[in-house]
Amino acid sequence: MKKHLIVLAAATGIVTAAHAQYPILDAVANRVIEKYQTASCEELWEKKGAPKSPKNCALEFLRQDPQARTIFIDKVAGTIVNKMFSCGMIP
């Protein structure tokens, strides 16, 4: 049991250090999370059918930096998937 706690503590420290490297990424992730938490299901369905916007620099950055992309997705995925599930967007 102690071994698992040590591994968990070490992993948490690594993730926290990685997040500290990208303060702007954290701010963008927080805005995405807030958007999904406050959006209604109707708004999300409308946006799903809307045409895609042109590439922006944040998406380009995430495409070029796998570590940053992993951190971003790990941070926002739970909120997005839970909202999509509650809105019936995921079967």
SERO-4910 file (N, C-alpha, C, O; in steps of 0.05 Angstrom, whole numbers):
BEGIN
 pado doro    nc1    nc2    nc3   cac1   cac2   cac3    cc1    cc2    cc3    oc1    oc2    oc3
  Met    A     16    -24      0      0      0      0     17     25      0     12     44    -14
  Lys    A     39     25     16     56     48     17     69     54    -10     73     76    -18
  Lys    A     76     32    -24     89     34    -50     70     49    -69     79     66    -84
  His    A     44     43    -69     25     56    -86     23     85    -80     20    102    -98
  Leu    A     23     92    -54     21    120    -46     45    136    -55     43    159    -63
  Ile    A     69    124    -53     93    137    -62     92    142    -92    100    164   -101
  Val    A     84    122   -107     82    125   -136     62    146   -143     67    163   -161
  Leu    A     39    147   -130     18    167   -135     29    195   -128     24    213   -143
  Ala    A     43    197   -106     53    224    -98     74    233   -119     75    257   -126
  Ala    A     91    215   -128    111    222   -148     98    230   -174    106    250   -187
  Ala    A     78    215   -183     64    221   -208     49    248   -206     49    263   -225
  Thr    A     37    254   -183     24    279   -179     44    302   -181     38    323   -192
  Gly    A     67    298   -169     88    319   -171     97    324   -199    102    347   -207
  Ile    A    100    303   -215    108    305   -243     87    320   -259     93    338   -274
  Val    A     62    313   -255     40    326   -270     38    355   -262     34    372   -279
  Thr    A     41    361   -236     40    389   -227     63    405   -239     59    428   -247
  Ala    A     86    394   -240    109    407   -252    105    412   -282    112    433   -292
  Ala    A     93    392   -295     88    395   -324     68    417   -329     70    432   -348
  His    A     47    419   -312     27    439   -315     39    467   -310     31    486   -323
  Ala    A     58    469   -293     70    495   -287     86    505   -310     91    529   -312
  Gln    A     94    488   -329    109    496   -352     92    512   -372    103    527   -389
  Tyr    A     66    508   -371     48    519   -391     26    536   -378      3    527   -378
  Pro    A     32    559   -366     11    574   -353    -11    584   -372    -34    586   -365
  Ile    A     -3    591   -397    -23    600   -416    -41    577   -424    -65    580   -427
  Leu    A    -29    553   -427    -45    529   -433    -65    524   -411    -88    517   -417
  Asp    A    -57    527   -386    -76    523   -364    -99    543   -366   -122    536   -360
  Ala    A    -93    568   -373   -114    589   -375   -133    582   -397   -158    584   -393
  Val    A   -123    573   -420   -140    565   -442   -157    541   -434   -181    540   -439
  Ala    A   -145    521   -421   -159    497   -412   -182    505   -393   -204    495   -394
  Asn    A   -176    524   -375   -197    532   -356   -220    546   -370   -243    543   -362
  Arg    A   -214    561   -391   -235    574   -407   -252    553   -421   -277    556   -423
  Val    A   -239    533   -432   -254    511   -445   -272    497   -425   -296    492   -431
  Ile    A   -261    491   -402   -277    477   -381   -301    494   -373   -323    484   -371
  Glu    A   -296    520   -369   -318    538   -362   -339    539   -384   -363    540   -378
  Lys    A   -330    540   -409   -349    541   -431   -368    517   -431   -392    519   -434
  Tyr    A   -356    493   -427   -372    469   -427   -390    467   -402   -412    456   -404
  Gln    A   -380    477   -379   -396    476   -355   -420    494   -356   -441    489   -345
  Thr    A   -418    517   -371   -439    536   -371   -457    534   -396   -478    546   -397
  Ala    A   -448    519   -416   -463    517   -441   -488    499   -437   -487    479   -422
  Ser    A   -509    506   -450   -533    489   -450   -529    467   -471   -512    470   -489
  Cys    A   -545    446   -469   -543    425   -488   -550    435   -516   -539    427   -536
  Glu    A   -570    453   -517   -578    464   -543   -555    479   -556   -550    477   -580
  Glu    A   -540    495   -540   -517    509   -551   -496    490   -562   -484    495   -583
  Leu    A   -491    468   -548   -471    449   -557   -480    435   -582   -464    430   -600
  Trp    A   -506    428   -584   -516    415   -609   -513    434   -632   -506    425   -654
  Glu    A   -519    460   -628   -517    480   -650   -488    482   -659   -482    483   -683
  Lys    A   -469    483   -640   -441    486   -647   -430    461   -661   -412    462   -677
  Lys    A   -441    438   -654   -432    413   -666   -438    413   -696   -423    403   -712
  Gly    A   -461    425   -704   -469    426   -732   -457    450   -747   -459    451   -772
  Ala    A   -445    469   -733   -435    493   -746   -409    486   -761   -395    468   -753
  Pro    A   -403    502   -781   -378    498   -796   -354    503   -778   -355    520   -760
  Lys    A   -333    489   -783   -308    492   -767   -296    520   -772   -295    529   -795
  Ser    A   -285    531   -751   -271    557   -754   -243    552   -765   -233    530   -762
  Pro    A   -231    572   -776   -204    569   -786   -185    562   -764   -190    567   -740
  Lys    A   -162    550   -771   -142    543   -750   -134    567   -735   -130    589   -745
  Asn    A   -130    563   -709   -119    584   -693    -93    576   -681    -85    552   -683
  Cys    A    -78    595   -669    -51    589   -660    -51    569   -637    -32    554   -634
  Ala    A    -72    568   -620    -73    549   -598    -74    521   -608    -60    503   -598
  Leu    A    -91    516   -629    -92    489   -640    -66    481   -653    -57    458   -651
  Glu    A    -54    500   -667    -29    494   -681     -7    487   -660      9    469   -664
  Phe    A     -7    502   -638     12    497   -616      8    469   -605     27    454   -601
  Leu    A    -18    461   -600    -23    434   -590    -15    412   -610     -7    391   -602
  Arg    A    -18    418   -635    -10    398   -656     21    394   -656     30    372   -661
  Gln    A     35    415   -650     64    414   -651     78    405   -625    101    397   -626
  Asp    A     64    407   -603     76    400   -577     60    377   -564     40    382   -551
  Pro    A     69    352   -567     54    330   -556     51    331   -526     30    322   -515
  Gln    A     71    341   -511     69    342   -482     47    362   -474     31    356   -456
  Ala    A     47    385   -487     26    405   -481     -1    394   -488    -21    398   -473
  Arg    A     -3    381   -511    -29    369   -519    -39    349   -499    -63    349   -492
  Thr    A    -21    332   -489    -29    312   -469    -39    326   -443    -59    318   -432
  Ile    A    -25    346   -434    -33    361   -410    -60    374   -414    -78    372   -397
  Phe    A    -64    387   -437    -89    400   -443   -112    380   -444   -133    385   -431
  Ile    A   -109    359   -458   -130    339   -461   -136    326   -434   -160    322   -427
  Asp    A   -116    320   -419   -120    308   -392   -137    327   -374   -153    318   -358
  Lys    A   -132    353   -378   -146    372   -361   -175    376   -369   -193    379   -352
  Val    A   -181    377   -395   -208    384   -404   -226    360   -411   -250    363   -412
  Ala    A   -214    337   -415   -229    314   -425   -253    306   -408   -275    302   -418
  Gly    A   -248    305   -382   -270    296   -364   -294    314   -365   -317    304   -367
  Thr    A   -290    340   -364   -312    359   -365   -327    357   -392   -351    357   -392
  Ile    A   -312    356   -414   -324    355   -440   -340    330   -444   -363    331   -453
  Val    A   -328    307   -437   -342    282   -441   -367    280   -423   -388    270   -432
  Asn    A   -365    288   -399   -388    287   -381   -411    304   -391   -434    296   -390
  Lys    A   -405    328   -401   -425    346   -412   -438    334   -437   -462    334   -440
  Met    A   -421    323   -455   -431    311   -479   -449    287   -472   -470    282   -485
  Phe    A   -441    271   -453   -457    248   -445   -484    257   -433   -505    246   -440
  Ser    A   -484    277   -416   -509    286   -404   -527    299   -425   -552    300   -421
  Cys    A   -516    309   -447   -532    321   -468   -540    301   -489   -553    309   -509
  Gly    A   -533    276   -486   -541    256   -505   -524    256   -530   -533    246   -551
  Met    A   -501    268   -529   -484    269   -553   -466    245   -555   -454    240   -576
  Ile    A   -465    229   -533   -450    204   -533   -470    182   -526   -483    184   -505
  Pro    A   -472    162   -543   -492    141   -538   -487    126   -512   -503    108   -505
***
